Amino acid sequence: MINKSEQTVCILCGNLRVFSRKWKEKVDGKGSMVTHTESVCADSECQKKVDSKFAEMRERRESADERRKGIVIAKRLKSPAILLK
């Protein structure tokens, strides 16, 4: 039986999400053991929408990270380093 604190609701339809899978892994391949629990919306069409929404969010986050890295590199190239004589 799932604890009430472990129950989650779908962000789109508000229905209770169902348990999909559970696995354990060590952080960075060693050290602390972390238990992951994956749950999905009972409505498969709704879950597809949630998956696409999260994929879009992930893409935006990755592109923002790339832009941020580009800005940092550009600032490093612009700032005068030790002048060589």
C-alpha angles and dihedrals in degrees: 000000000000119000116243089242090058094055115099134184128227113262092223109036102019095230120137113271119233127230112261107172144332129209141166129223138167119249109255089353092295141046123036121030114233123198115212122198120192122199130180137196113268089229106076094202091053090048090053089055091049091049092051091047091052091046089053091049091049091051092050091049092049093048090049089051090051091049090048091051090049091052092050091049091047091051091050091051093047097047112087110252122202105314112237117215 
